[in-house]
């Protein structure tokens, strides 16, 4: 049975959700809901549950902002769009991936060199069962323009480009809470990583351009963030005053 691993109220109107295999964040307020990412396709009931846990109504969902177009972040976005008219948006450079005009996604072949490593087979099976190989493209996805995005909930997010994991992957910084929604540019855990609870990168084969991904990860360290909400693993909180 698929279950939400944990939820954290980061700030007023912001609920971070650690899902079974990937994460998303619920923004709510002003009788509206917007999401950052959407888990796997099979997580749709959990996404709706998390909106209710935030104290909102799933029917209030108006838009989903995508950090990057992998199936574990697009999830049921296409169904929300077609069935409810929810807008799905991503950086212009990422639209081909989100729309599935092009695909920058780890394949089973990419995993073969690691197949004997602990956890690889189990994670692969779980990801496939969650819809990881399904058709998750959103043909009508729209572009996020400019350097910031104003949510219908009253929040304002700064767009932080983080190419490498995919060509157009981005992070979002919420300045009021100093929360960095990092997608997969940096994570704090994954079944194929040894450590959990510290900021790190995914294994290189997950990245479209591993060198660019490493440069993006280094730049993110300089962001004015006190909380990191990663695409995988638990929330990481640290005061800016504690950093070197």
ChimeraX commands (.cxc) that place a marker at each C-alpha (Angstrom):
marker #1 position 0.00,0.00,0.00 radius 0.5
marker #1 position 1.41,3.38,-1.02 radius 0.5
marker #1 position 1.65,5.90,1.80 radius 0.5
marker #1 position 2.98,9.39,2.41 radius 0.5
marker #1 position 6.22,9.06,4.36 radius 0.5
marker #1 position 5.96,12.43,6.11 radius 0.5
marker #1 position 4.62,15.97,5.84 radius 0.5
marker #1 position 6.16,19.18,7.17 radius 0.5
marker #1 position 4.53,22.60,7.44 radius 0.5
marker #1 position 7.42,24.74,6.30 radius 0.5
marker #1 position 5.65,28.11,6.59 radius 0.5
marker #1 position 2.10,29.44,6.32 radius 0.5
marker #1 position 0.55,27.91,3.23 radius 0.5
marker #1 position 3.49,25.61,2.45 radius 0.5
marker #1 position 3.36,21.85,3.10 radius 0.5
marker #1 position 6.33,19.69,2.10 radius 0.5
marker #1 position 5.39,16.09,1.32 radius 0.5
marker #1 position 7.82,13.20,1.33 radius 0.5
marker #1 position 6.11,10.61,-0.84 radius 0.5
marker #1 position 6.80,6.88,-1.19 radius 0.5
marker #1 position 9.57,7.38,-3.78 radius 0.5
marker #1 position 9.63,11.10,-4.60 radius 0.5
marker #1 position 8.44,14.38,-3.11 radius 0.5
marker #1 position 6.20,17.32,-3.90 radius 0.5
marker #1 position 5.17,20.56,-2.16 radius 0.5
marker #1 position 1.68,21.96,-1.65 radius 0.5
marker #1 position 1.14,25.74,-1.69 radius 0.5
marker #1 position -2.30,26.85,-0.52 radius 0.5
marker #1 position -4.13,30.06,0.29 radius 0.5
marker #1 position -6.72,32.47,-1.09 radius 0.5
marker #1 position -8.97,29.48,-1.87 radius 0.5
marker #1 position -6.36,28.14,-4.29 radius 0.5
marker #1 position -3.79,25.34,-4.43 radius 0.5
marker #1 position -0.62,25.05,-6.50 radius 0.5
marker #1 position 1.92,22.22,-6.50 radius 0.5
marker #1 position 5.62,21.98,-7.10 radius 0.5
marker #1 position 5.99,18.57,-8.79 radius 0.5
marker #1 position 3.47,15.76,-8.56 radius 0.5
marker #1 position 5.18,12.50,-7.54 radius 0.5
marker #1 position 4.73,9.34,-9.64 radius 0.5
marker #1 position 1.52,8.64,-11.60 radius 0.5
marker #1 position 0.40,6.19,-8.91 radius 0.5
marker #1 position 0.75,8.93,-6.29 radius 0.5
marker #1 position -2.33,10.81,-7.47 radius 0.5
marker #1 position -4.48,9.71,-4.50 radius 0.5
marker #1 position -1.64,10.71,-2.16 radius 0.5
marker #1 position -1.32,14.10,-3.83 radius 0.5
marker #1 position -5.00,14.72,-3.21 radius 0.5
marker #1 position -4.67,13.42,0.35 radius 0.5
marker #1 position -1.77,15.83,0.97 radius 0.5
marker #1 position -3.85,18.77,-0.24 radius 0.5
marker #1 position -6.53,17.82,2.28 radius 0.5
marker #1 position -3.86,17.46,4.99 radius 0.5
marker #1 position -2.80,21.02,4.17 radius 0.5
marker #1 position -6.35,22.10,4.96 radius 0.5
marker #1 position -7.41,22.71,1.37 radius 0.5
marker #1 position -9.65,21.08,-1.22 radius 0.5
marker #1 position -8.13,19.13,-4.16 radius 0.5
marker #1 position -10.75,20.81,-6.37 radius 0.5
marker #1 position -8.90,24.10,-5.70 radius 0.5
marker #1 position -5.78,22.89,-7.54 radius 0.5
marker #1 position -5.11,25.34,-10.37 radius 0.5
marker #1 position -1.50,24.83,-11.44 radius 0.5
marker #1 position 1.43,22.44,-11.15 radius 0.5
marker #1 position 4.97,23.79,-11.53 radius 0.5
marker #1 position 7.44,21.14,-12.67 radius 0.5
marker #1 position 11.11,21.27,-11.67 radius 0.5
marker #1 position 11.96,18.83,-14.48 radius 0.5
marker #1 position 10.17,16.43,-16.76 radius 0.5
marker #1 position 10.93,13.04,-15.25 radius 0.5
marker #1 position 8.04,10.67,-14.65 radius 0.5
marker #1 position 8.51,10.75,-10.87 radius 0.5
marker #1 position 7.89,14.50,-10.88 radius 0.5
marker #1 position 5.34,14.83,-13.66 radius 0.5
marker #1 position 3.24,12.06,-12.13 radius 0.5
marker #1 position -0.48,12.53,-12.80 radius 0.5
marker #1 position -0.04,16.10,-14.08 radius 0.5
marker #1 position -1.43,15.18,-17.51 radius 0.5
marker #1 position -4.56,13.70,-15.94 radius 0.5
marker #1 position -5.07,16.73,-13.71 radius 0.5
marker #1 position -4.71,18.90,-16.82 radius 0.5
marker #1 position -7.09,16.93,-19.03 radius 0.5
marker #1 position -9.72,16.14,-16.40 radius 0.5
marker #1 position -9.72,19.37,-14.36 radius 0.5
marker #1 position -8.10,22.00,-16.54 radius 0.5
marker #1 position -5.09,22.33,-14.23 radius 0.5
marker #1 position -2.26,24.30,-15.85 radius 0.5
marker #1 position 1.12,22.54,-16.00 radius 0.5
marker #1 position 4.15,24.82,-16.33 radius 0.5
marker #1 position 7.90,24.38,-16.65 radius 0.5
marker #1 position 10.95,26.34,-17.78 radius 0.5
marker #1 position 11.01,26.97,-21.55 radius 0.5
marker #1 position 14.11,24.78,-21.97 radius 0.5
marker #1 position 12.35,21.91,-20.21 radius 0.5
marker #1 position 9.11,21.96,-22.21 radius 0.5
marker #1 position 10.25,19.41,-24.83 radius 0.5
marker #1 position 10.91,16.93,-22.01 radius 0.5
marker #1 position 7.64,17.71,-20.22 radius 0.5
marker #1 position 5.64,17.45,-23.43 radius 0.5
marker #1 position 7.57,14.31,-24.43 radius 0.5
marker #1 position 8.70,15.83,-27.68 radius 0.5
marker #1 position 12.09,14.67,-26.41 radius 0.5
marker #1 position 12.95,12.40,-23.50 radius 0.5
marker #1 position 15.78,12.89,-21.03 radius 0.5
marker #1 position 15.02,10.05,-18.66 radius 0.5
marker #1 position 17.07,7.27,-17.09 radius 0.5
marker #1 position 16.45,3.94,-18.83 radius 0.5
marker #1 position 16.63,0.34,-17.68 radius 0.5
marker #1 position 19.81,0.08,-19.72 radius 0.5
marker #1 position 21.39,2.88,-17.70 radius 0.5
marker #1 position 20.74,0.87,-14.55 radius 0.5
marker #1 position 22.37,-2.36,-15.76 radius 0.5
marker #1 position 25.91,-1.52,-14.51 radius 0.5
marker #1 position 24.41,-1.02,-11.03 radius 0.5
marker #1 position 22.01,-3.95,-11.06 radius 0.5
marker #1 position 24.03,-5.91,-8.51 radius 0.5
marker #1 position 24.24,-3.02,-6.07 radius 0.5
marker #1 position 22.03,-3.26,-3.03 radius 0.5
marker #1 position 18.58,-1.80,-3.56 radius 0.5
marker #1 position 18.76,-1.32,-7.33 radius 0.5
marker #1 position 16.37,-4.10,-8.35 radius 0.5
marker #1 position 13.92,-3.34,-5.56 radius 0.5
marker #1 position 13.83,0.38,-6.44 radius 0.5
marker #1 position 13.49,-0.34,-10.17 radius 0.5
marker #1 position 10.52,-2.64,-9.60 radius 0.5
marker #1 position 8.87,-0.09,-7.28 radius 0.5
marker #1 position 9.41,2.73,-9.79 radius 0.5
marker #1 position 7.90,0.72,-12.64 radius 0.5
marker #1 position 4.91,-0.24,-10.51 radius 0.5
marker #1 position 4.41,3.43,-9.64 radius 0.5
marker #1 position 4.10,4.28,-13.33 radius 0.5
marker #1 position 7.68,5.22,-14.09 radius 0.5
marker #1 position 7.50,3.82,-17.62 radius 0.5
marker #1 position 4.05,5.23,-18.36 radius 0.5
marker #1 position 3.08,7.98,-20.77 radius 0.5
marker #1 position 3.25,11.07,-18.56 radius 0.5
marker #1 position 3.81,13.75,-21.18 radius 0.5
marker #1 position 1.76,16.94,-20.93 radius 0.5
marker #1 position 1.29,18.21,-24.51 radius 0.5
marker #1 position -0.30,21.48,-23.41 radius 0.5
marker #1 position 2.32,22.40,-20.80 radius 0.5
marker #1 position 3.18,26.11,-20.79 radius 0.5
marker #1 position 6.39,28.04,-20.23 radius 0.5
marker #1 position 7.43,29.80,-17.05 radius 0.5
marker #1 position 8.74,33.17,-18.17 radius 0.5
marker #1 position 10.90,35.63,-16.28 radius 0.5
marker #1 position 12.86,35.26,-13.06 radius 0.5
marker #1 position 9.97,34.77,-10.66 radius 0.5
marker #1 position 6.49,33.28,-10.58 radius 0.5
marker #1 position 3.57,34.65,-8.59 radius 0.5
marker #1 position 1.30,31.92,-7.26 radius 0.5
marker #1 position -2.45,32.30,-6.96 radius 0.5
marker #1 position -1.97,31.41,-3.28 radius 0.5
marker #1 position -0.14,34.69,-2.60 radius 0.5
marker #1 position 3.36,33.21,-2.56 radius 0.5
marker #1 position 6.12,34.42,-4.86 radius 0.5
marker #1 position 8.89,32.08,-6.03 radius 0.5
marker #1 position 12.24,32.93,-7.56 radius 0.5
marker #1 position 13.19,30.63,-10.44 radius 0.5
marker #1 position 16.72,29.24,-10.04 radius 0.5
marker #1 position 18.05,27.55,-13.20 radius 0.5
marker #1 position 19.80,24.26,-12.44 radius 0.5
marker #1 position 20.63,22.56,-15.76 radius 0.5
marker #1 position 22.36,19.21,-15.81 radius 0.5
marker #1 position 19.93,16.74,-14.32 radius 0.5
marker #1 position 17.89,17.66,-17.40 radius 0.5
marker #1 position 18.54,20.42,-19.90 radius 0.5
marker #1 position 15.99,22.80,-18.40 radius 0.5
marker #1 position 15.65,21.69,-14.80 radius 0.5
marker #1 position 15.05,24.46,-12.27 radius 0.5
marker #1 position 14.74,24.98,-8.55 radius 0.5
marker #1 position 12.43,27.44,-6.80 radius 0.5
marker #1 position 13.35,29.71,-3.88 radius 0.5
marker #1 position 10.58,30.97,-1.59 radius 0.5
marker #1 position 12.22,34.05,-0.04 radius 0.5
marker #1 position 9.88,34.52,2.93 radius 0.5
marker #1 position 10.71,31.12,4.42 radius 0.5
marker #1 position 14.10,30.88,2.70 radius 0.5
marker #1 position 13.03,27.49,1.38 radius 0.5
marker #1 position 14.79,26.06,-1.67 radius 0.5
marker #1 position 12.69,23.56,-3.61 radius 0.5
marker #1 position 15.57,21.77,-5.25 radius 0.5
marker #1 position 13.96,19.08,-7.40 radius 0.5
marker #1 position 16.71,16.59,-8.24 radius 0.5
marker #1 position 19.50,19.15,-8.54 radius 0.5
marker #1 position 20.39,18.22,-4.96 radius 0.5
marker #1 position 18.67,15.59,-2.82 radius 0.5
marker #1 position 18.92,14.28,0.72 radius 0.5
marker #1 position 18.35,10.60,0.06 radius 0.5
marker #1 position 17.43,7.95,-2.49 radius 0.5
marker #1 position 17.31,4.14,-2.41 radius 0.5
marker #1 position 20.43,4.07,-4.63 radius 0.5
marker #1 position 22.41,6.38,-2.32 radius 0.5
marker #1 position 24.16,5.19,0.82 radius 0.5
marker #1 position 23.51,8.24,2.95 radius 0.5
marker #1 position 20.19,9.72,3.99 radius 0.5
marker #1 position 19.65,13.08,5.64 radius 0.5
marker #1 position 22.45,15.07,4.04 radius 0.5
marker #1 position 22.59,17.09,0.84 radius 0.5
marker #1 position 24.11,15.24,-2.09 radius 0.5
marker #1 position 23.71,14.47,-5.77 radius 0.5
marker #1 position 21.99,11.52,-7.35 radius 0.5
marker #1 position 24.23,8.92,-9.03 radius 0.5
marker #1 position 25.72,10.29,-12.27 radius 0.5
marker #1 position 23.69,8.04,-14.58 radius 0.5
marker #1 position 20.51,9.83,-13.51 radius 0.5
marker #1 position 21.79,13.09,-15.02 radius 0.5
marker #1 position 21.50,14.13,-18.66 radius 0.5
marker #1 position 24.79,16.04,-18.26 radius 0.5
marker #1 position 26.64,15.00,-15.10 radius 0.5
marker #1 position 29.25,17.78,-15.33 radius 0.5
marker #1 position 26.62,20.49,-15.67 radius 0.5
marker #1 position 24.65,18.91,-12.83 radius 0.5
marker #1 position 27.71,19.11,-10.58 radius 0.5
marker #1 position 28.18,22.79,-11.42 radius 0.5
marker #1 position 24.53,23.51,-10.67 radius 0.5
marker #1 position 24.78,21.70,-7.34 radius 0.5
marker #1 position 27.77,23.82,-6.34 radius 0.5
marker #1 position 25.93,27.02,-7.24 radius 0.5
marker #1 position 22.94,26.02,-5.15 radius 0.5
marker #1 position 25.13,25.99,-2.04 radius 0.5
marker #1 position 25.37,29.77,-2.46 radius 0.5
marker #1 position 21.59,30.26,-2.41 radius 0.5
marker #1 position 20.19,32.21,0.52 radius 0.5
marker #1 position 18.30,29.19,1.85 radius 0.5
marker #1 position 17.70,27.94,5.37 radius 0.5
marker #1 position 15.50,25.00,4.36 radius 0.5
marker #1 position 15.94,22.61,1.44 radius 0.5
marker #1 position 12.92,20.72,0.12 radius 0.5
marker #1 position 14.46,18.08,-2.14 radius 0.5
marker #1 position 12.89,15.90,-4.79 radius 0.5
marker #1 position 14.03,12.82,-2.88 radius 0.5
marker #1 position 14.76,12.34,0.80 radius 0.5
marker #1 position 13.76,14.30,3.90 radius 0.5
marker #1 position 13.62,18.05,4.40 radius 0.5
marker #1 position 16.94,19.58,5.44 radius 0.5
marker #1 position 16.89,22.65,7.69 radius 0.5
marker #1 position 19.93,24.69,8.67 radius 0.5
marker #1 position 20.28,28.33,9.76 radius 0.5
marker #1 position 22.19,30.54,7.35 radius 0.5
marker #1 position 24.29,31.76,10.30 radius 0.5
marker #1 position 25.68,28.24,10.73 radius 0.5
marker #1 position 27.12,28.07,7.24 radius 0.5
marker #1 position 30.77,28.94,6.58 radius 0.5
marker link #1:1,2 radius 0.2
marker link #1:2,3 radius 0.2
marker link #1:3,4 radius 0.2
marker link #1:4,5 radius 0.2
marker link #1:5,6 radius 0.2
marker link #1:6,7 radius 0.2
marker link #1:7,8 radius 0.2
marker link #1:8,9 radius 0.2
marker link #1:9,10 radius 0.2
marker link #1:10,11 radius 0.2
marker link #1:11,12 radius 0.2
marker link #1:12,13 radius 0.2
marker link #1:13,14 radius 0.2
marker link #1:14,15 radius 0.2
marker link #1:15,16 radius 0.2
marker link #1:16,17 radius 0.2
marker link #1:17,18 radius 0.2
marker link #1:18,19 radius 0.2
marker link #1:19,20 radius 0.2
marker link #1:20,21 radius 0.2
marker link #1:21,22 radius 0.2
marker link #1:22,23 radius 0.2
marker link #1:23,24 radius 0.2
marker link #1:24,25 radius 0.2
marker link #1:25,26 radius 0.2
marker link #1:26,27 radius 0.2
marker link #1:27,28 radius 0.2
marker link #1:28,29 radius 0.2
marker link #1:29,30 radius 0.2
marker link #1:30,31 radius 0.2
marker link #1:31,32 radius 0.2
marker link #1:32,33 radius 0.2
marker link #1:33,34 radius 0.2
marker link #1:34,35 radius 0.2
marker link #1:35,36 radius 0.2
marker link #1:36,37 radius 0.2
marker link #1:37,38 radius 0.2
marker link #1:38,39 radius 0.2
marker link #1:39,40 radius 0.2
marker link #1:40,41 radius 0.2
marker link #1:41,42 radius 0.2
marker link #1:42,43 radius 0.2
marker link #1:43,44 radius 0.2
marker link #1:44,45 radius 0.2
marker link #1:45,46 radius 0.2
marker link #1:46,47 radius 0.2
marker link #1:47,48 radius 0.2
marker link #1:48,49 radius 0.2
marker link #1:49,50 radius 0.2
marker link #1:50,51 radius 0.2
marker link #1:51,52 radius 0.2
marker link #1:52,53 radius 0.2
marker link #1:53,54 radius 0.2
marker link #1:54,55 radius 0.2
marker link #1:55,56 radius 0.2
marker link #1:56,57 radius 0.2
marker link #1:57,58 radius 0.2
marker link #1:58,59 radius 0.2
marker link #1:59,60 radius 0.2
marker link #1:60,61 radius 0.2
marker link #1:61,62 radius 0.2
marker link #1:62,63 radius 0.2
marker link #1:63,64 radius 0.2
marker link #1:64,65 radius 0.2
marker link #1:65,66 radius 0.2
marker link #1:66,67 radius 0.2
marker link #1:67,68 radius 0.2
marker link #1:68,69 radius 0.2
marker link #1:69,70 radius 0.2
marker link #1:70,71 radius 0.2
marker link #1:71,72 radius 0.2
marker link #1:72,73 radius 0.2
marker link #1:73,74 radius 0.2
marker link #1:74,75 radius 0.2
marker link #1:75,76 radius 0.2
marker link #1:76,77 radius 0.2
marker link #1:77,78 radius 0.2
marker link #1:78,79 radius 0.2
marker link #1:79,80 radius 0.2
marker link #1:80,81 radius 0.2
marker link #1:81,82 radius 0.2
marker link #1:82,83 radius 0.2
marker link #1:83,84 radius 0.2
marker link #1:84,85 radius 0.2
marker link #1:85,86 radius 0.2
marker link #1:86,87 radius 0.2
marker link #1:87,88 radius 0.2
marker link #1:88,89 radius 0.2
marker link #1:89,90 radius 0.2
marker link #1:90,91 radius 0.2
marker link #1:91,92 radius 0.2
marker link #1:92,93 radius 0.2
marker link #1:93,94 radius 0.2
marker link #1:94,95 radius 0.2
marker link #1:95,96 radius 0.2
marker link #1:96,97 radius 0.2
marker link #1:97,98 radius 0.2
marker link #1:98,99 radius 0.2
marker link #1:99,100 radius 0.2
marker link #1:100,101 radius 0.2
marker link #1:101,102 radius 0.2
marker link #1:102,103 radius 0.2
marker link #1:103,104 radius 0.2
marker link #1:104,105 radius 0.2
marker link #1:105,106 radius 0.2
marker link #1:106,107 radius 0.2
marker link #1:107,108 radius 0.2
marker link #1:108,109 radius 0.2
marker link #1:109,110 radius 0.2
marker link #1:110,111 radius 0.2
marker link #1:111,112 radius 0.2
marker link #1:112,113 radius 0.2
marker link #1:113,114 radius 0.2
marker link #1:114,115 radius 0.2
marker link #1:115,116 radius 0.2
marker link #1:116,117 radius 0.2
marker link #1:117,118 radius 0.2
marker link #1:118,119 radius 0.2
marker link #1:119,120 radius 0.2
marker link #1:120,121 radius 0.2
marker link #1:121,122 radius 0.2
marker link #1:122,123 radius 0.2
marker link #1:123,124 radius 0.2
marker link #1:124,125 radius 0.2
marker link #1:125,126 radius 0.2
marker link #1:126,127 radius 0.2
marker link #1:127,128 radius 0.2
marker link #1:128,129 radius 0.2
marker link #1:129,130 radius 0.2
marker link #1:130,131 radius 0.2
marker link #1:131,132 radius 0.2
marker link #1:132,133 radius 0.2
marker link #1:133,134 radius 0.2
marker link #1:134,135 radius 0.2
marker link #1:135,136 radius 0.2
marker link #1:136,137 radius 0.2
marker link #1:137,138 radius 0.2
marker link #1:138,139 radius 0.2
marker link #1:139,140 radius 0.2
marker link #1:140,141 radius 0.2
marker link #1:141,142 radius 0.2
marker link #1:142,143 radius 0.2
marker link #1:143,144 radius 0.2
marker link #1:144,145 radius 0.2
marker link #1:145,146 radius 0.2
marker link #1:146,147 radius 0.2
marker link #1:147,148 radius 0.2
marker link #1:148,149 radius 0.2
marker link #1:149,150 radius 0.2
marker link #1:150,151 radius 0.2
marker link #1:151,152 radius 0.2
marker link #1:152,153 radius 0.2
marker link #1:153,154 radius 0.2
marker link #1:154,155 radius 0.2
marker link #1:155,156 radius 0.2
marker link #1:156,157 radius 0.2
marker link #1:157,158 radius 0.2
marker link #1:158,159 radius 0.2
marker link #1:159,160 radius 0.2
marker link #1:160,161 radius 0.2
marker link #1:161,162 radius 0.2
marker link #1:162,163 radius 0.2
marker link #1:163,164 radius 0.2
marker link #1:164,165 radius 0.2
marker link #1:165,166 radius 0.2
marker link #1:166,167 radius 0.2
marker link #1:167,168 radius 0.2
marker link #1:168,169 radius 0.2
marker link #1:169,170 radius 0.2
marker link #1:170,171 radius 0.2
marker link #1:171,172 radius 0.2
marker link #1:172,173 radius 0.2
marker link #1:173,174 radius 0.2
marker link #1:174,175 radius 0.2
marker link #1:175,176 radius 0.2
marker link #1:176,177 radius 0.2
marker link #1:177,178 radius 0.2
marker link #1:178,179 radius 0.2
marker link #1:179,180 radius 0.2
marker link #1:180,181 radius 0.2
marker link #1:181,182 radius 0.2
marker link #1:182,183 radius 0.2
marker link #1:183,184 radius 0.2
marker link #1:184,185 radius 0.2
marker link #1:185,186 radius 0.2
marker link #1:186,187 radius 0.2
marker link #1:187,188 radius 0.2
marker link #1:188,189 radius 0.2
marker link #1:189,190 radius 0.2
marker link #1:190,191 radius 0.2
marker link #1:191,192 radius 0.2
marker link #1:192,193 radius 0.2
marker link #1:193,194 radius 0.2
marker link #1:194,195 radius 0.2
marker link #1:195,196 radius 0.2
marker link #1:196,197 radius 0.2
marker link #1:197,198 radius 0.2
marker link #1:198,199 radius 0.2
marker link #1:199,200 radius 0.2
marker link #1:200,201 radius 0.2
marker link #1:201,202 radius 0.2
marker link #1:202,203 radius 0.2
marker link #1:203,204 radius 0.2
marker link #1:204,205 radius 0.2
marker link #1:205,206 radius 0.2
marker link #1:206,207 radius 0.2
marker link #1:207,208 radius 0.2
marker link #1:208,209 radius 0.2
marker link #1:209,210 radius 0.2
marker link #1:210,211 radius 0.2
marker link #1:211,212 radius 0.2
marker link #1:212,213 radius 0.2
marker link #1:213,214 radius 0.2
marker link #1:214,215 radius 0.2
marker link #1:215,216 radius 0.2
marker link #1:216,217 radius 0.2
marker link #1:217,218 radius 0.2
marker link #1:218,219 radius 0.2
marker link #1:219,220 radius 0.2
marker link #1:220,221 radius 0.2
marker link #1:221,222 radius 0.2
marker link #1:222,223 radius 0.2
marker link #1:223,224 radius 0.2
marker link #1:224,225 radius 0.2
marker link #1:225,226 radius 0.2
marker link #1:226,227 radius 0.2
marker link #1:227,228 radius 0.2
marker link #1:228,229 radius 0.2
marker link #1:229,230 radius 0.2
marker link #1:230,231 radius 0.2
marker link #1:231,232 radius 0.2
marker link #1:232,233 radius 0.2
marker link #1:233,234 radius 0.2
marker link #1:234,235 radius 0.2
marker link #1:235,236 radius 0.2
marker link #1:236,237 radius 0.2
marker link #1:237,238 radius 0.2
marker link #1:238,239 radius 0.2
marker link #1:239,240 radius 0.2
marker link #1:240,241 radius 0.2
marker link #1:241,242 radius 0.2
marker link #1:242,243 radius 0.2
marker link #1:243,244 radius 0.2
view
